[in-house]
Amino acid sequence: MIDAYLSGEDWDEPPEAMGFEATYGTILEETTALVAKLAGPGAGLASKEAVRLYVLAPALVNVILNYKICVEHGLPLHPTVYYELAEARRYKMDFPIADLDRANRLYLASIELARSAYRLDLDFGERAAAFEARLPEEISRFVYTGGCDKYSWRGAEPEKLEALAKKVGGSYAPSLLVAAAHGAIMPGLLLAEYLRLPLYFVRFSMFKRKDESPILSVSDEVWLSSWREGKALLFDEDVAKGTTLELFSRRLAPLFAESKSACSIRHQGSFYTPDFVARFWSD
């Protein structure tokens, strides 16, 4: 798995590779090449390629989540613009039910594909090709722009995520991991592998996207209803003030018989203490 190549990285400052811009088609091609190199014989300690893959694979989910939200809420499909949800009142676009179904199916597939990349699955190339064949033509031209976010990077350290998984496994047996997007996509993908759990992302970006509450559609609730009798682990990578995870948990908790919250890092000044914390941070 990819964590085997990341042990020597600096987890205090994000790498330059985290800041990039590329089309979705290019991201699929590069991800496929990186997985093939790292999973193949003689990969050695290819940390540079591993870091690139670690920051690249989450874009596979990020772009399709944006596409899904646009279709569900009647927003334009633009290759470079991420519309705020409030703008749906202005556009009020009406997408066919078939498009909505395709968007949700692709979204679930994108999560599984990104996890496959982190596992360095030998058949990743075949999976990626099959996935790309299902994409609407315009999605390949969508542009993803990544920033060097030190909080997401610090919260994505494999050592922290593995420690968090052990804490969770010691006293709780969730049947599903639900993480807040977009910040928790990278760590959420790896945490789900450590916990061996199904994974789902719900967008809730208070500071970057100005979301007032988790963007939870009817389609999301229908999919999550399969776990309504089970236990959920609700995850955000970095708890600074605690507002995001507290509101995220409050909104999603009623969907499950039981839920607990978790984070990689909780800052000392946070008013909210998750049930599971990998590391307490003194600012």
C-alpha positions as CSV (number, residue, x, y, z in Angstrom):
1,M,0.0,0.0,0.0
2,I,1.1,3.6,-0.6
3,D,1.9,4.3,3.1
4,A,5.0,2.0,2.8
5,Y,6.6,4.8,0.6
6,L,5.7,7.7,2.8
7,S,7.4,7.1,6.1
8,G,10.2,9.5,5.5
9,E,8.2,12.6,4.5
10,D,8.0,16.0,6.3
11,W,4.4,16.1,7.6
12,D,4.6,19.6,9.0
13,E,4.8,21.4,5.7
14,P,3.0,20.4,2.6
15,P,5.0,19.4,-0.5
16,E,5.1,21.4,-3.7
17,A,3.4,18.5,-5.4
18,M,0.2,19.3,-3.5
19,G,-0.2,22.5,-5.5
20,F,-1.1,21.6,-9.1
21,E,-3.6,22.1,-11.8
22,A,-4.6,19.4,-14.3
23,T,-7.5,18.1,-16.4
24,Y,-9.4,15.1,-15.1
25,G,-8.2,13.0,-18.1
26,T,-4.6,13.9,-17.4
27,I,-5.1,13.0,-13.7
28,L,-6.4,9.6,-14.7
29,E,-3.5,9.0,-17.0
30,E,-0.8,10.1,-14.5
31,T,-2.4,8.2,-11.6
32,T,-2.4,5.0,-13.7
33,A,1.3,5.5,-14.6
34,L,2.2,6.1,-10.9
35,V,0.4,3.1,-9.6
36,A,2.0,0.9,-12.2
37,K,5.5,2.2,-11.3
38,L,5.0,1.8,-7.5
39,A,3.3,-1.5,-7.7
40,G,5.8,-3.0,-10.2
41,P,9.0,-4.8,-9.4
42,G,12.0,-2.7,-8.4
43,A,10.0,0.3,-7.2
44,G,12.4,0.7,-4.3
45,L,11.8,3.7,-2.1
46,A,10.2,5.9,-4.7
47,S,9.0,8.5,-2.2
48,K,8.7,11.3,-4.8
49,E,6.3,9.3,-6.9
50,A,4.4,8.1,-3.8
51,V,3.9,11.7,-2.6
52,R,2.6,12.7,-6.1
53,L,0.2,9.8,-6.1
54,Y,-0.9,10.5,-2.6
55,V,-1.9,14.1,-3.5
56,L,-3.2,13.2,-7.0
57,A,-5.6,10.4,-6.3
58,P,-8.1,12.5,-4.2
59,A,-8.8,14.6,-7.3
60,L,-10.4,11.5,-8.8
61,V,-13.1,11.9,-6.1
62,N,-13.1,15.7,-5.8
63,V,-14.0,16.4,-9.4
64,I,-16.8,13.8,-9.6
65,L,-18.3,15.0,-6.3
66,N,-18.5,18.5,-7.8
67,Y,-20.1,17.0,-10.9
68,K,-22.6,15.1,-8.8
69,I,-23.5,18.2,-6.8
70,C,-24.0,20.3,-10.0
71,V,-26.3,17.7,-11.5
72,E,-28.3,17.3,-8.2
73,H,-28.7,21.0,-7.6
74,G,-29.1,22.4,-11.1
75,L,-25.8,24.1,-11.4
76,P,-23.9,24.5,-14.7
77,L,-21.3,22.0,-15.7
78,H,-18.2,24.2,-16.2
79,P,-14.7,22.8,-16.8
80,T,-13.0,25.3,-14.6
81,V,-15.6,26.9,-12.3
82,Y,-16.8,25.4,-9.0
83,Y,-20.1,27.1,-8.3
84,E,-21.3,27.9,-4.8
85,L,-24.5,26.1,-3.9
86,A,-26.3,29.4,-3.4
87,E,-26.0,30.0,-7.1
88,A,-28.4,27.2,-7.8
89,R,-31.2,29.6,-7.2
90,R,-30.0,31.7,-10.1
91,Y,-29.4,28.9,-12.6
92,K,-32.1,26.3,-11.7
93,M,-30.9,23.9,-14.4
94,D,-32.9,20.7,-14.8
95,F,-30.9,17.5,-15.5
96,P,-32.6,14.3,-16.6
97,I,-33.0,11.5,-14.0
98,A,-30.6,9.4,-16.0
99,D,-27.9,12.0,-15.6
100,L,-28.5,12.0,-11.8
101,D,-28.3,8.3,-11.6
102,R,-25.0,8.3,-13.7
103,A,-23.5,11.0,-11.5
104,N,-24.1,9.0,-8.3
105,R,-22.8,5.8,-9.8
106,L,-19.7,7.5,-11.0
107,Y,-19.2,9.1,-7.7
108,L,-19.2,5.8,-5.9
109,A,-16.9,4.3,-8.5
110,S,-14.5,7.3,-8.1
111,I,-14.1,6.5,-4.4
112,E,-13.4,2.9,-5.1
113,L,-10.9,3.9,-7.8
114,A,-9.0,6.2,-5.5
115,R,-8.8,3.6,-2.9
116,S,-7.5,1.1,-5.4
117,A,-4.8,3.6,-6.3
118,Y,-3.8,3.9,-2.6
119,R,-3.7,0.1,-2.4
120,L,-1.5,0.0,-5.5
121,D,-3.7,-2.7,-7.0
122,L,-2.0,-4.5,-9.9
123,D,-5.2,-4.2,-11.9
124,F,-5.6,-0.5,-11.4
125,G,-4.9,0.2,-15.0
126,E,-7.9,-1.9,-16.1
127,R,-10.1,-0.3,-13.5
128,A,-9.1,3.2,-14.5
129,A,-9.8,2.4,-18.2
130,A,-13.2,1.0,-17.4
131,F,-14.0,4.0,-15.3
132,E,-12.9,6.4,-18.0
133,A,-15.0,4.7,-20.6
134,R,-18.1,5.5,-18.5
135,L,-17.3,9.2,-18.1
136,P,-19.4,11.9,-19.9
137,E,-17.0,13.4,-22.5
138,E,-16.9,16.8,-20.9
139,I,-15.7,15.4,-17.5
140,S,-12.3,14.6,-18.9
141,R,-11.8,18.3,-19.6
142,F,-12.7,19.4,-16.1
143,V,-9.8,21.1,-14.4
144,Y,-8.8,20.3,-10.9
145,T,-6.8,22.9,-8.9
146,G,-5.0,21.7,-5.8
147,G,-3.5,23.9,-3.1
148,C,-0.7,23.4,-0.6
149,D,-3.0,23.0,2.5
150,K,-0.8,22.4,5.5
151,Y,-3.8,21.3,7.7
152,S,-5.0,18.6,5.3
153,W,-1.4,17.5,4.8
154,R,-0.7,17.3,8.5
155,G,-4.0,15.4,9.0
156,A,-3.1,12.9,6.3
157,E,0.0,11.6,7.8
158,P,-0.2,7.8,7.7
159,E,1.2,7.4,11.2
160,K,-1.6,9.5,12.6
161,L,-4.3,7.7,10.6
162,E,-3.0,4.3,11.6
163,A,-3.0,5.4,15.3
164,L,-6.5,6.7,14.9
165,A,-7.6,3.4,13.3
166,K,-6.2,1.5,16.3
167,K,-8.0,3.8,18.8
168,V,-11.3,3.3,17.0
169,G,-10.8,-0.4,16.7
170,G,-10.1,-0.7,20.4
171,S,-13.5,0.3,21.6
172,Y,-15.8,0.9,18.6
173,A,-16.9,-1.3,15.6
174,P,-18.3,1.1,12.9
175,S,-19.7,-0.3,9.8
176,L,-19.2,2.8,7.7
177,L,-16.8,5.8,7.5
178,V,-18.3,9.1,6.4
179,A,-15.8,11.9,5.9
180,A,-16.2,15.7,5.3
181,A,-15.1,16.8,1.8
182,H,-13.1,18.3,0.4
183,G,-10.4,18.5,3.1
184,A,-10.8,15.0,4.4
185,I,-10.7,13.2,1.1
186,M,-7.0,12.4,1.2
187,P,-6.8,11.1,4.8
188,G,-10.3,9.6,4.6
189,L,-9.2,7.3,1.7
190,L,-6.3,5.9,3.7
191,L,-8.2,5.7,7.0
192,A,-10.9,3.6,5.3
193,E,-8.2,1.2,4.2
194,Y,-6.8,0.9,7.7
195,L,-10.2,0.4,9.1
196,R,-11.4,-1.8,6.2
197,L,-14.7,0.0,6.0
198,P,-17.0,1.2,3.2
199,L,-16.3,4.9,2.6
200,Y,-18.5,7.9,1.7
201,F,-17.8,11.6,1.4
202,V,-20.3,14.4,2.1
203,R,-19.3,17.9,1.1
204,F,-19.0,20.4,3.9
205,S,-16.5,23.1,3.4
206,M,-17.3,26.0,5.6
207,F,-14.2,28.1,4.9
208,K,-13.2,27.3,1.3
209,R,-16.7,26.8,-0.2
210,K,-18.7,28.8,2.4
211,D,-21.1,25.9,3.0
212,E,-23.5,26.7,5.8
213,S,-24.3,23.0,6.4
214,P,-23.3,19.6,4.9
215,I,-24.4,19.3,1.3
216,L,-26.6,16.2,1.8
217,S,-28.9,15.4,-1.1
218,V,-31.8,12.9,-1.3
219,S,-29.4,10.6,-3.2
220,D,-26.9,10.7,-0.4
221,E,-29.5,9.9,2.2
222,V,-30.9,7.0,0.1
223,W,-27.4,5.5,-0.2
224,L,-26.6,6.1,3.5
225,S,-29.9,4.5,4.5
226,S,-28.3,1.1,3.9
227,W,-26.4,1.7,7.2
228,R,-29.3,3.2,9.2
229,E,-29.3,0.3,11.7
230,G,-25.5,0.4,12.0
231,K,-22.7,2.4,13.5
232,A,-21.0,5.2,11.6
233,L,-17.7,6.9,12.1
234,L,-17.8,10.6,11.1
235,F,-14.4,12.0,10.2
236,D,-12.7,15.4,9.6
237,E,-9.0,15.6,9.4
238,D,-8.3,18.8,11.3
239,V,-10.4,20.2,14.2
240,A,-9.3,23.8,14.8
241,K,-12.3,25.5,16.3
242,G,-14.4,22.4,16.0
243,T,-17.4,24.0,14.2
244,T,-17.1,21.9,11.0
245,L,-17.0,18.5,12.7
246,E,-19.6,19.4,15.3
247,L,-22.1,20.5,12.7
248,F,-21.2,17.6,10.4
249,S,-21.8,15.1,13.2
250,R,-25.1,16.8,14.3
251,R,-26.5,16.6,10.8
252,L,-25.4,13.1,10.0
253,A,-25.9,11.4,13.4
254,P,-29.7,11.0,13.0
255,L,-29.2,8.9,9.9
256,F,-27.6,6.0,11.9
257,A,-28.4,4.0,15.0
258,E,-25.1,5.1,16.5
259,S,-22.3,7.4,15.5
260,K,-19.0,8.7,16.8
261,S,-16.7,11.4,15.6
262,A,-13.0,11.3,14.8
263,C,-10.2,13.5,13.6
264,S,-6.5,13.2,12.9
265,I,-5.6,16.5,14.8
266,R,-7.5,18.4,17.4
267,H,-6.1,21.9,18.2
268,Q,-5.8,22.9,21.9
269,G,-8.2,25.8,21.5
270,S,-11.1,23.8,19.9
271,F,-14.4,23.9,21.8
272,Y,-15.3,20.5,20.3
273,T,-13.6,17.2,21.3
274,P,-14.3,14.3,19.0
275,D,-14.7,10.8,20.4
276,F,-11.4,9.7,18.8
277,V,-8.4,11.9,18.2
278,A,-5.0,10.8,16.8
279,R,-3.0,13.7,18.0
280,F,-3.7,16.8,20.2
281,W,-2.0,19.9,18.7
282,S,-0.7,22.9,20.7
283,D,-0.8,26.0,18.6
